Amino acid sequence: MKTRIEKAQILLDALPYIRKYAGKTFVIKYGGAAQINDDLKDKFAQDIALFNLVGIKLVVVHGGGKKITSLLDKLQIDSEFVDGLRVTTKESIEIIEMVLSGNINKEITTRFNRYGTKAIGITGKDANFFIATPKDNGKYGLVGNIQKINSQVIEKLINENFVPVVAPIAATEDIDGIGLNINADLVASKIAGTIKAEKIIFMTDTPGVLDEDSELLSTLNHKEIKTLIENNVINGGMLPKVEACLEAINMGCKKAHIIDGRIEHSILLEIFTSDGIGTVIK
Protein backbone atom coordinates (compact mmCIF):
# COMPACT_ATOMS: atom_id res chain seq x y z
CA MET A 1 0.00 0.00 0.00
CA LYS A 2 2.84 2.39 0.82
CA THR A 3 4.28 1.94 -2.67
CA ARG A 4 0.89 2.67 -4.22
CA ILE A 5 0.57 5.85 -2.18
CA GLU A 6 4.05 6.94 -3.26
CA LYS A 7 3.09 6.38 -6.91
CA ALA A 8 -0.03 8.50 -6.40
CA GLN A 9 2.08 11.25 -4.84
CA ILE A 10 4.38 11.27 -7.87
CA LEU A 11 1.36 11.90 -10.10
CA LEU A 12 0.11 14.65 -7.79
CA ASP A 13 3.54 16.32 -7.79
CA ALA A 14 3.47 16.37 -11.59
CA LEU A 15 -0.04 17.86 -11.76
CA PRO A 16 0.97 21.57 -11.44
CA TYR A 17 3.46 21.18 -14.28
CA ILE A 18 0.96 19.34 -16.47
CA ARG A 19 -1.54 22.16 -15.88
CA LYS A 20 1.11 24.82 -16.53
CA TYR A 21 2.36 23.41 -19.83
CA ALA A 22 -0.84 22.05 -21.37
CA GLY A 23 -1.25 23.72 -24.75
CA LYS A 24 2.39 24.90 -24.84
CA THR A 25 4.93 23.83 -27.47
CA PHE A 26 8.23 22.11 -26.72
CA VAL A 27 11.01 21.47 -29.25
CA ILE A 28 13.14 18.44 -28.40
CA LYS A 29 16.54 17.74 -29.94
CA TYR A 30 16.74 13.96 -29.81
CA GLY A 31 20.22 12.46 -29.97
CA GLY A 32 23.04 10.63 -28.23
CA ALA A 33 22.52 7.33 -26.43
CA ALA A 34 18.76 7.93 -26.22
CA GLN A 35 18.62 7.61 -30.00
CA ILE A 36 20.82 4.48 -30.16
CA ASN A 37 19.93 2.28 -27.17
CA ASP A 38 16.79 0.22 -27.91
CA ASP A 39 15.48 0.37 -24.35
CA LEU A 40 15.97 4.15 -24.18
CA LYS A 41 14.27 4.52 -27.57
CA ASP A 42 11.15 2.89 -26.17
CA LYS A 43 11.26 4.94 -22.97
CA PHE A 44 11.53 8.12 -25.02
CA ALA A 45 8.59 7.10 -27.22
CA GLN A 46 6.54 6.50 -24.06
CA ASP A 47 7.49 9.94 -22.74
CA ILE A 48 6.44 11.57 -26.02
CA ALA A 49 3.08 9.75 -25.85
CA LEU A 50 2.52 11.02 -22.29
CA PHE A 51 3.41 14.61 -23.18
CA ASN A 52 1.04 14.42 -26.12
CA LEU A 53 -1.81 12.99 -24.04
CA VAL A 54 -1.61 15.77 -21.44
CA GLY A 55 -1.82 18.44 -24.12
CA ILE A 56 1.81 19.46 -24.64
CA LYS A 57 2.55 20.14 -28.30
CA LEU A 58 5.83 18.71 -29.55
CA VAL A 59 8.38 19.04 -32.32
CA VAL A 60 11.18 16.46 -32.34
CA VAL A 61 14.40 17.14 -34.26
CA HIS A 62 16.92 14.32 -34.68
CA GLY A 63 20.42 13.78 -35.98
CA GLY A 64 22.15 10.56 -36.91
CA GLY A 65 25.89 11.09 -37.22
CA LYS A 66 26.99 7.65 -36.04
CA LYS A 67 24.73 5.77 -38.43
CA ILE A 68 25.79 8.04 -41.30
CA THR A 69 29.48 7.43 -40.58
CA SER A 70 28.90 3.68 -40.35
CA LEU A 71 27.18 3.50 -43.73
CA LEU A 72 29.71 5.79 -45.43
CA ASP A 73 32.48 3.54 -44.11
CA LYS A 74 30.74 0.45 -45.50
CA LEU A 75 30.46 2.16 -48.87
CA GLN A 76 34.12 3.22 -48.62
CA ILE A 77 33.25 6.91 -48.78
CA ASP A 78 35.68 8.92 -46.67
CA SER A 79 34.33 11.20 -43.92
CA GLU A 80 36.21 14.47 -43.54
CA PHE A 81 35.60 16.86 -40.67
CA VAL A 82 36.58 20.54 -40.60
CA ASP A 83 35.93 22.64 -37.47
CA GLY A 84 33.86 19.75 -36.13
CA LEU A 85 31.53 19.73 -39.16
CA ARG A 86 31.23 16.87 -41.62
CA VAL A 87 32.32 18.05 -45.07
CA THR A 88 29.44 17.00 -47.29
CA THR A 89 30.06 16.13 -50.93
CA LYS A 90 27.51 15.42 -53.68
CA GLU A 91 28.36 11.76 -53.27
CA SER A 92 27.83 11.73 -49.51
CA ILE A 93 24.72 13.98 -49.39
CA GLU A 94 22.71 11.24 -51.09
CA ILE A 95 23.71 8.79 -48.36
CA ILE A 96 23.19 11.35 -45.58
CA GLU A 97 19.71 12.24 -46.81
CA MET A 98 18.79 8.59 -47.22
CA VAL A 99 19.88 7.78 -43.66
CA LEU A 100 18.36 10.85 -42.00
CA SER A 101 15.07 11.27 -43.83
CA GLY A 102 14.61 7.61 -44.65
CA ASN A 103 16.05 5.11 -42.22
CA ILE A 104 16.26 7.09 -38.96
CA ASN A 105 13.26 9.37 -39.41
CA LYS A 106 10.90 6.54 -40.25
CA GLU A 107 12.18 4.40 -37.40
CA ILE A 108 11.38 7.20 -34.95
CA THR A 109 7.94 7.92 -36.37
CA THR A 110 7.08 4.22 -36.39
CA ARG A 111 8.07 3.87 -32.74
CA PHE A 112 6.05 6.97 -31.76
CA ASN A 113 3.02 5.71 -33.68
CA ARG A 114 3.28 2.35 -31.94
CA TYR A 115 2.68 4.11 -28.61
CA GLY A 116 -0.33 6.02 -29.90
CA THR A 117 1.32 9.28 -30.96
CA LYS A 118 0.35 10.71 -34.35
CA ALA A 119 3.89 11.26 -35.63
CA ILE A 120 4.78 12.48 -39.09
CA GLY A 121 8.30 12.67 -40.52
CA ILE A 122 9.41 15.72 -42.49
CA THR A 123 12.55 17.44 -43.74
CA GLY A 124 13.24 21.01 -44.78
CA LYS A 125 12.35 19.99 -48.32
CA ASP A 126 8.72 19.25 -47.42
CA ALA A 127 6.62 22.31 -48.27
CA ASN A 128 9.93 24.23 -48.25
CA PHE A 129 9.78 24.06 -44.47
CA PHE A 130 13.29 25.46 -44.11
CA ILE A 131 15.56 26.81 -46.81
CA ALA A 132 19.33 27.13 -46.53
CA THR A 133 22.39 28.34 -48.41
CA PRO A 134 25.90 26.79 -48.31
CA LYS A 135 27.73 27.64 -45.09
CA ASP A 136 30.78 29.93 -45.44
CA ASN A 137 30.53 30.00 -49.23
CA GLY A 138 30.80 26.24 -49.52
CA LYS A 139 33.80 25.72 -47.22
CA TYR A 140 32.13 22.58 -45.85
CA GLY A 141 30.61 21.43 -49.13
CA LEU A 142 26.87 20.84 -48.98
CA VAL A 143 26.52 21.97 -45.37
CA GLY A 144 24.06 24.81 -44.98
CA ASN A 145 22.96 27.79 -42.93
CA ILE A 146 19.22 28.17 -42.54
CA GLN A 147 17.96 31.38 -44.11
CA LYS A 148 14.22 30.97 -43.82
CA ILE A 149 11.75 28.85 -41.83
CA ASN A 150 8.09 28.59 -42.77
CA SER A 151 6.53 28.38 -39.32
CA GLN A 152 3.07 27.65 -40.78
CA VAL A 153 4.22 24.16 -41.75
CA ILE A 154 4.90 23.22 -38.12
CA GLU A 155 1.99 25.18 -36.67
CA LYS A 156 -0.55 23.48 -38.92
CA LEU A 157 0.78 20.04 -38.05
CA ILE A 158 0.85 20.53 -34.29
CA ASN A 159 -2.57 22.18 -34.31
CA GLU A 160 -3.87 18.98 -35.88
CA ASN A 161 -2.26 17.06 -33.00
CA PHE A 162 0.56 15.63 -35.10
CA VAL A 163 4.08 15.39 -33.68
CA PRO A 164 6.47 16.49 -36.46
CA VAL A 165 9.70 14.49 -36.48
CA VAL A 166 12.23 16.64 -38.33
CA ALA A 167 15.29 15.37 -40.21
CA PRO A 168 17.92 18.12 -40.65
CA ILE A 169 18.02 18.26 -44.45
CA ALA A 170 17.27 21.72 -45.85
CA ALA A 171 15.72 22.76 -49.13
CA THR A 172 17.58 25.14 -51.41
CA GLU A 173 16.47 27.58 -54.08
CA ASP A 174 18.32 25.58 -56.72
CA ILE A 175 16.20 23.51 -59.08
CA ASP A 176 18.41 20.40 -59.03
CA GLY A 177 16.77 19.14 -55.83
CA ILE A 178 20.01 18.63 -53.88
CA GLY A 179 19.47 19.31 -50.19
CA LEU A 180 21.87 20.73 -47.64
CA ASN A 181 23.05 18.96 -44.52
CA ILE A 182 22.33 21.05 -41.38
CA ASN A 183 23.55 20.56 -37.82
CA ALA A 184 20.51 19.19 -35.96
CA ASP A 185 21.14 21.40 -32.90
CA LEU A 186 20.87 24.47 -35.10
CA VAL A 187 17.71 23.21 -36.79
CA ALA A 188 16.14 22.69 -33.37
CA SER A 189 17.14 26.14 -32.10
CA LYS A 190 15.92 27.89 -35.26
CA ILE A 191 12.56 26.14 -35.09
CA ALA A 192 12.15 26.84 -31.36
CA GLY A 193 12.98 30.50 -31.84
CA THR A 194 10.81 30.95 -34.92
CA ILE A 195 7.67 29.46 -33.36
CA LYS A 196 8.41 31.06 -29.95
CA ALA A 197 8.35 27.67 -28.21
CA GLU A 198 7.86 27.42 -24.47
CA LYS A 199 10.96 25.23 -24.18
CA ILE A 200 13.74 23.69 -26.19
CA ILE A 201 15.25 20.53 -24.70
CA PHE A 202 18.60 19.08 -25.80
CA MET A 203 19.10 15.40 -24.95
CA THR A 204 22.83 14.72 -24.59
CA ASP A 205 25.23 12.15 -23.16
CA THR A 206 26.24 14.42 -20.26
CA PRO A 207 24.35 15.45 -17.09
CA GLY A 208 24.12 19.04 -18.38
CA VAL A 209 26.47 22.02 -18.18
CA LEU A 210 29.21 21.35 -15.63
CA ASP A 211 31.35 23.80 -13.64
CA GLU A 212 35.15 23.69 -13.28
CA ASP A 213 34.77 20.93 -10.65
CA SER A 214 32.56 18.85 -12.94
CA GLU A 215 29.50 19.61 -10.81
CA LEU A 216 26.15 20.17 -12.49
CA LEU A 217 25.01 23.76 -12.91
CA SER A 218 21.24 23.58 -12.54
CA THR A 219 20.49 27.10 -13.83
CA LEU A 220 22.38 29.57 -16.00
CA ASN A 221 21.78 32.93 -17.62
CA HIS A 222 23.50 34.67 -20.56
CA LYS A 223 26.02 36.53 -18.39
CA GLU A 224 27.07 33.41 -16.49
CA ILE A 225 27.44 31.47 -19.74
CA LYS A 226 29.64 34.17 -21.21
CA THR A 227 31.95 33.97 -18.19
CA LEU A 228 32.12 30.16 -18.36
CA ILE A 229 33.02 30.31 -22.06
CA GLU A 230 35.69 32.96 -21.47
CA ASN A 231 37.20 30.77 -18.71
CA ASN A 232 37.11 27.72 -21.04
CA VAL A 233 34.79 25.86 -18.66
CA ILE A 234 32.23 25.48 -21.43
CA ASN A 235 34.12 24.05 -24.39
CA GLY A 236 34.23 21.20 -26.88
CA GLY A 237 30.91 19.61 -27.82
CA MET A 238 29.00 21.50 -25.14
CA LEU A 239 29.82 24.90 -26.65
CA PRO A 240 27.65 24.59 -29.80
CA LYS A 241 24.75 23.24 -27.72
CA VAL A 242 24.90 26.19 -25.34
CA GLU A 243 25.15 28.58 -28.29
CA ALA A 244 22.12 26.91 -29.85
CA CYS A 245 20.24 27.38 -26.56
CA LEU A 246 21.12 31.07 -26.49
CA GLU A 247 20.10 31.54 -30.11
CA ALA A 248 16.69 29.98 -29.43
CA ILE A 249 16.15 32.18 -26.37
CA ASN A 250 17.28 35.33 -28.18
CA MET A 251 14.75 34.56 -30.93
CA GLY A 252 11.88 34.18 -28.48
CA CYS A 253 11.95 30.68 -26.94
CA LYS A 254 11.31 31.05 -23.20
CA LYS A 255 13.68 28.47 -21.70
CA ALA A 256 16.31 25.97 -22.83
CA HIS A 257 17.23 22.71 -21.12
CA ILE A 258 20.29 20.48 -21.53
CA ILE A 259 19.66 17.06 -19.99
CA ASP A 260 21.16 13.59 -19.80
CA GLY A 261 19.34 11.39 -22.30
CA ARG A 262 21.07 8.30 -20.89
CA ILE A 263 18.69 8.45 -17.92
CA GLU A 264 15.39 6.65 -18.40
CA HIS A 265 12.42 9.04 -18.77
CA SER A 266 14.81 11.99 -18.55
CA ILE A 267 12.44 14.49 -20.15
CA LEU A 268 9.67 13.58 -17.69
CA LEU A 269 12.04 14.02 -14.76
CA GLU A 270 13.21 17.38 -16.07
CA ILE A 271 9.79 18.84 -16.80
CA PHE A 272 7.45 17.25 -14.25
CA THR A 273 9.60 17.42 -11.09
CA SER A 274 10.60 20.47 -9.06
CA ASP A 275 14.32 19.59 -8.95
CA GLY A 276 14.78 18.49 -12.56
CA ILE A 277 17.90 16.64 -13.63
CA GLY A 278 19.77 18.94 -16.01
CA THR A 279 20.67 22.56 -16.73
CA VAL A 280 18.05 25.24 -17.39
CA ILE A 281 19.11 28.29 -19.36
CA LYS A 282 16.86 31.32 -18.92
C-alpha positions, -999 to +999 in steps of 0.1 A: +000+000+000+028+024+008+043+019-027+009+027-042+006+059-022+041+069-033+031+064-069+000+085-064+021+112-048+044+113-079+014+119-101+001+147-078+035+163-078+035+164-116+000+179-118+010+216-114+035+212-143+010+193-165-015+222-159+011+248-165+024+234-198-008+221-214-013+237-247+024+249-248+049+238-275+082+221-267+110+215-292+131+184-284+165+177-299+167+140-298+202+125-300+230+106-282+225+073-264+188+079-262+186+076-300+208+045-302+199+023-272+168+002-279+155+004-243+160+042-242+143+045-276+111+029-262+113+049-230+115+081-250+086+071-272+065+065-241+075+099-227+064+116-260+031+098-259+025+110-223+034+146-232+010+144-261-018+130-240-016+158-214-018+184-241+018+195-246+026+201-283+058+187-295+084+190-323+112+165-323+144+171-343+169+143-347+204+138-360+222+106-369+259+111-372+270+076-360+247+058-384+258+080-413+295+074-406+289+037-404+272+035-437+297+058-454+325+035-441+307+005-455+305+022-489+341+032-486+332+069-488+357+089-467+343+112-439+362+145-435+356+169-407+366+205-406+359+226-375+339+198-361+315+197-392+312+169-416+323+181-451+294+170-473+301+161-509+275+154-537+284+118-533+278+117-495+247+140-494+227+112-511+237+088-484+232+113-456+197+122-468+188+086-472+199+078-437+184+108-420+151+113-438+146+076-447+161+051-422+163+071-390+133+094-394+109+065-402+122+044-374+114+072-350+079+079-364+071+042-364+081+039-327+061+070-318+030+057-337+033+024-319+027+041-286-003+060-299+013+093-310+003+107-344+039+113-356+048+125-391+083+127-405+094+157-425+125+174-437+132+210-448+123+200-483+087+192-474+066+223-483+099+242-482+098+241-445+133+255-441+156+268-468+193+271-465+224+283-484+259+268-483+277+276-451+308+299-454+305+300-492+308+262-495+338+257-472+321+226-458+306+214-491+269+208-490+265+220-454+241+248-450+230+278-429+192+282-425+180+314-441+142+310-438+117+288-418+081+286-428+065+284-393+031+276-408+042+242-417+049+232-381+020+252-367-006+235-389+008+200-381+008+205-343-026+222-343-039+190-359-023+171-330+006+156-351+041+154-337+065+165-365+097+145-365+122+166-383+153+154-402+179+181-406+180+183-444+173+217-459+157+228-491+176+251-514+165+276-541+183+256-567+162+235-591+184+204-590+168+191-558+200+186-539+195+193-502+219+207-476+230+190-445+223+211-414+235+206-378+205+192-360+211+214-329+209+245-351+177+232-368+161+227-334+171+261-321+159+279-353+126+261-351+121+268-314+130+305-318+108+309-349+077+295-334+084+311-299+083+277-282+079+274-245+110+252-242+137+237-262+153+205-247+186+191-258+191+154-249+228+147-246+252+122-232+262+144-203+243+155-171+241+190-184+265+220-182+292+214-156+314+238-136+351+237-133+348+209-106+326+189-129+295+196-108+261+202-125+250+238-129+212+236-125+205+271-138+224+296-160+218+329-176+235+347-206+260+365-184+271+334-165+274+315-197+296+342-212+320+340-182+321+302-184+330+303-221+357+330-215+372+308-187+371+277-210+348+259-187+322+255-214+341+240-244+342+212-269+309+196-278+290+215-251+298+249-267+277+246-298+247+232-277+249+262-253+252+286-283+221+269-299+202+274-266+211+311-265+201+315-301+167+300-294+162+322-264+173+353-282+147+346-309+119+342-285+120+307-269+113+310-232+137+285-217+163+260-228+172+227-211+203+205-215+197+171-200+212+136-198+193+114-223+211+083-209+187+085-179+154+066-184+124+090-188+148+120-185+124+145-202+097+136-177+120+140-148+132+174-161+098+188-168+075+172-142+096+174-111+106+205-091+143+196-089+148+185-126+179+166-136+198+189-160+207+226-167+181+252-174+191+283-194+169+313-189 
